[in-house]
């Protein structure tokens, strides 16, 4: 059998390609650098807003994504800083399943009482 066609070799090549596409500062399983939120991240936030309000026990008039980091695991974890009015912010961890598992979004954790200056960290 040709060694270049073995399953471990193919997985290794795919992993190398993934690392090269995500840049030298992205380690496998690690979080990306914080980036300004875009329309896609806002849509993710909008889809889990009701869950965040239920978890916090309050209604948010404002729910604007400001920045985020992401972590590629078996799917993607998004750590998102949300402006909820005044000086108040919350941090959300939203998991997105792989497409083969439906690609569903789930609010997996939330940190309240955050400020604009608080860095987004793994939680």
Phi, psi and omega in degrees: 000139179292125183298334181287348182253007180286152183301314179300323179294316180297317177298317180298315180296318178297320179296317177299319179296317179300313181296318181293326179287332183265004173085166184288341182270358181257112176264148181302128181083348179272169179271146176287170174291152178297137182227151177297136181292146178241188183299321179298317180293321177298321178297321176299314180298316179301324183288338180248008183303313181300320178294320179295318179296319178296317181294321181278341182074028178208164178258136179255119175291322179247142180206073189250120178292131181252312180206168182201160166233163178223157181224121178270118176231227172276070191122206179224134170260130175250129175251112192237131174269125183241131173274123183246014176119147180057231177262004188275139176224157170231157174245133178246146166246117181242128178260134175244119181290158175299151179305325180292345176250018175103346179063021184290152176258143179216130172286113184259339177195163183207140174240125180260176177057046176257159177244171179300328183280341182294126179289153175276120181232161177300134174212000000 
